[in-house]
Amino acid sequence: MVDPEVTERIAERRAELDDLEEQLVKQLAEVRAGREDLAATERVLARMGEQIAAERAATAPAVAQVGGKGVLLIPHRAPDLTETALPPEYQRILAEVRDAGGPVTVRQIGETLGVDTGVRGKLEPLRGKLTKLADRGWLRKRPDGRFTVRP
């Protein structure tokens, strides 16, 4: 026969272990919930980081290497993209076309920008920039070769 005192001690120890198990189960559930919260937070932060990086890439003028030289790329016009995404020289050209108030020729823009319009070779780089702005949706090139601001 087992001593009643030993049986009582076993029952007390079993009750202590049951209480400890219950506490550990609660703690484990809290730890798992905390880990799930952290994982969700990490996913949200990763998505936000990707969105911020995409926005920065869309608004910052990209630089490409062409023939060993850094060349600024002009972004396509988008509803959420402002003129500040353009390099300063292109912003100035766009402002001059807007200030003209109507269709303008490359020569007219060249004159307002201070380009020597008597030499055709000096106007060609400006024509290229105006055409690039038109190709990217910032300006509209009319059939007669004049440029206007896109509404």
Helices and strands as residue ranges (DSSP letters): H 4-59, E 62-66, E 69-73, G 83-85, H 88-100, H 106-113, H 120-135, E 139-141, E 147-149
